[in-house]
């Protein structure tokens, strides 16, 4: 559960490592990494706003 910005950064870093990416930002054509970033941000905002 991502409930702090520190957790969000940690999850994003672990996702980047799991995908084997070395760059700081995804390229516009890296759909999987972009989707995972959006997914993590959505989870974070859902958790801090109470799910609604």
BELLINMO-V602758 format. One record per residue. RES is the residue in one letter. PSI is psi as a letter, one per 40 degrees, with the letter a starting at -180 (none if undefined). OMEGA is omega in radians with two decimals (none if undefined). Layout:
BEGIN
res:RES psi:PSI omega:OMEGA
res:RES psi:PSI omega:OMEGA
END
This chain:
BEGIN
res:X psi:h omega:-3.13
res:X psi:h omega:-3.08
res:X psi:e omega:3.09
res:X psi:i omega:3.11
res:X psi:d omega:3.08
res:X psi:d omega:3.09
res:X psi:d omega:3.13
res:X psi:d omega:3.13
res:X psi:d omega:3.13
res:X psi:d omega:3.12
res:X psi:d omega:3.13
res:X psi:d omega:3.11
res:X psi:d omega:3.12
res:X psi:d omega:3.07
res:X psi:d omega:3.13
res:X psi:d omega:3.11
res:X psi:d omega:-3.13
res:X psi:d omega:3.11
res:X psi:e omega:3.13
res:X psi:f omega:-3.13
res:X psi:i omega:-3.14
res:X psi:d omega:-3.09
res:X psi:i omega:-3.14
res:X psi:d omega:-3.10
res:X psi:i omega:3.11
res:X psi:i omega:3.04
res:X psi:i omega:-3.13
res:X psi:e omega:-3.10
res:X psi:e omega:-3.13
res:X psi:g omega:-3.02
res:X psi:d omega:-3.08
res:X psi:d omega:-3.12
res:X psi:d omega:3.11
res:X psi:d omega:3.11
res:X psi:d omega:-3.14
res:X psi:d omega:3.09
res:X psi:d omega:3.12
res:X psi:d omega:3.12
res:X psi:d omega:3.14
res:X psi:d omega:3.11
res:X psi:d omega:3.10
res:X psi:d omega:3.12
res:X psi:d omega:3.14
res:X psi:d omega:-3.11
res:X psi:d omega:3.06
res:X psi:d omega:-3.12
res:X psi:d omega:-3.11
res:X psi:e omega:-3.14
res:X psi:e omega:3.08
res:X psi:e omega:3.06
res:X psi:e omega:-3.11
res:X psi:none omega:none
END
